[in-house]
Amino acid sequence: MNINNTEIERKFLVAELPEKLERYESHDIKQAYIATSPTMRLRKQDDDYIFTFKGKGVIKKTEFEYPLTKEQFEELMKKTEGRIIEKTRYLIPLGGGLICELDIYKGELEGFVNCEVEFESMEQAQSFVPPKWFGKDISEDKRYSNASLSKCDVLP
């Protein structure tokens, strides 16, 4: 877990799910937001509990993550706004050291699927050519951020 990190990522809709998803590493995620501007997120990923603060930015932003105990997580969850987001995240290797994080949403967002790829530099992010199964690039469309999805009544 990174305590202080600059995150560079691009997000995409998914045109077609890859075959045999079960062969990839996956994680169950539950998350909610204490605030969305600035972003203060609580996340349970499997048996890990994390508080995340995200700075301003779209593709590149500062991100601070701090581990929480289960008790701290449960207490802070009482302070959240909007819907709780639940999803299964699949980690799909793309080659060149890149990993696609494919999210399949559950609950109120059932049926929504997107993915993101994190990069080492802006140059790498800008030169990335997505696989054919990726859909529309939504990196700069804030409506698709999980913070926005926690507040909206309908998907964009």
C-alpha positions in Angstrom: 0.0 0.0 0.0 1.4 3.4 -1.0 1.2 6.1 1.7 2.0 8.9 -0.7 1.7 8.5 -4.4 1.1 10.3 -7.7 -1.5 8.3 -9.6 -1.6 8.4 -13.4 -4.4 6.4 -14.9 -6.7 6.2 -17.8 -10.3 4.8 -17.6 -12.4 3.1 -20.2 -15.8 1.6 -20.7 -15.7 -2.1 -21.7 -16.9 -3.1 -25.1 -16.6 -6.8 -24.5 -15.5 -8.8 -21.4 -12.4 -10.9 -21.8 -12.9 -14.7 -21.9 -12.4 -16.8 -18.8 -12.3 -14.0 -16.2 -12.0 -16.5 -13.4 -8.4 -17.2 -14.4 -7.4 -13.7 -13.3 -6.7 -12.5 -9.7 -9.7 -10.8 -8.3 -10.8 -8.8 -5.3 -14.1 -7.9 -3.7 -14.4 -4.2 -3.1 -16.8 -2.2 -1.0 -16.3 1.6 -0.9 -18.0 4.8 0.1 -17.2 8.5 0.3 -16.9 10.8 3.3 -16.6 13.6 0.8 -16.2 13.9 -3.0 -14.6 17.3 -3.2 -11.9 16.7 -2.2 -12.2 13.0 -2.5 -12.1 11.1 0.8 -12.8 7.4 0.2 -13.2 4.4 2.5 -12.5 1.0 0.9 -12.7 -2.5 2.1 -10.8 -4.8 -0.3 -11.0 -8.4 0.7 -9.8 -8.2 4.3 -7.9 -4.8 4.0 -9.4 -1.5 5.1 -8.1 1.7 3.6 -8.7 5.5 3.8 -7.8 7.3 0.6 -7.4 11.1 0.0 -7.2 12.1 -3.7 -6.1 15.5 -4.8 -7.4 17.4 -7.8 -6.7 16.3 -11.3 -8.1 14.0 -13.9 -5.5 11.6 -15.4 -2.8 12.6 -12.9 -3.4 13.4 -9.3 -1.9 13.0 -5.9 -3.2 10.1 -3.8 -2.6 9.3 -0.1 -3.6 5.9 1.3 -3.7 5.0 5.0 -4.5 1.5 6.5 -7.5 1.3 8.8 -8.6 -1.3 11.3 -12.0 -2.9 10.8 -13.4 -0.9 13.7 -12.2 2.4 12.3 -13.6 1.5 8.9 -17.0 0.6 10.3 -17.1 3.8 12.4 -16.2 6.0 9.5 -18.7 4.3 7.2 -21.4 6.0 9.4 -20.1 9.3 8.1 -20.3 8.6 4.3 -22.5 10.3 1.7 -24.3 8.6 -1.2 -24.5 5.0 -2.2 -22.0 2.3 -1.2 -20.2 1.0 -4.3 -19.6 -2.7 -4.5 -17.7 -4.4 -7.3 -15.4 -7.2 -8.2 -12.0 -6.1 -9.6 -10.1 -8.4 -11.9 -6.4 -7.8 -12.5 -5.6 -8.5 -16.1 -2.0 -8.3 -17.4 -1.7 -6.3 -20.6 2.0 -6.8 -21.3 4.8 -4.3 -20.8 4.3 -4.4 -17.1 0.8 -2.8 -17.4 -2.2 -4.2 -15.5 -5.9 -3.6 -16.4 -8.1 -3.3 -13.4 -11.5 -4.4 -14.7 -14.4 -3.5 -12.4 -17.8 -5.4 -12.5 -20.2 -3.5 -10.3 -22.9 -5.0 -8.1 -25.9 -3.7 -6.2 -27.4 -0.5 -7.4 -24.8 -0.3 -10.2 -25.3 -3.9 -11.4 -24.5 -4.2 -15.1 -22.0 -1.4 -15.2 -18.4 -2.4 -16.2 -15.3 -0.2 -16.6 -11.6 -0.6 -16.4 -8.5 1.5 -15.7 -4.8 1.2 -16.3 -2.2 2.9 -14.2 1.0 4.3 -15.7 4.5 5.3 -14.6 4.4 8.6 -16.6 2.1 10.9 -18.5 4.0 10.0 -21.7 3.3 6.3 -21.2 -0.4 7.1 -20.5 -0.7 9.3 -23.6 1.0 6.7 -25.9 -1.1 3.7 -24.6 -3.0 1.9 -27.3 -5.9 0.0 -25.6 -6.8 -3.6 -26.5 -9.8 -4.1 -28.8 -12.0 -5.2 -25.9 -11.7 -1.8 -24.3 -14.5 0.6 -25.1 -14.7 4.4 -25.0 -12.0 6.4 -23.2 -13.7 8.0 -20.2 -10.5 9.3 -18.5 -11.5 12.9 -18.6 -15.3 12.4 -18.0 -15.8 13.1 -14.3 -19.3 11.5 -14.5 -17.6 8.1 -14.5 -15.5 8.6 -11.4 -16.5 6.3 -8.5 -17.1 9.5 -6.4 -19.7 10.6 -9.0 -21.2 7.2 -9.4 -21.7 7.2 -5.6 -24.0 10.2 -6.0 -25.8 9.8 -9.3 -29.3 8.3 -9.8 -28.5 7.0 -13.3 -25.4 6.0 -15.1 -24.0 8.6 -17.6 
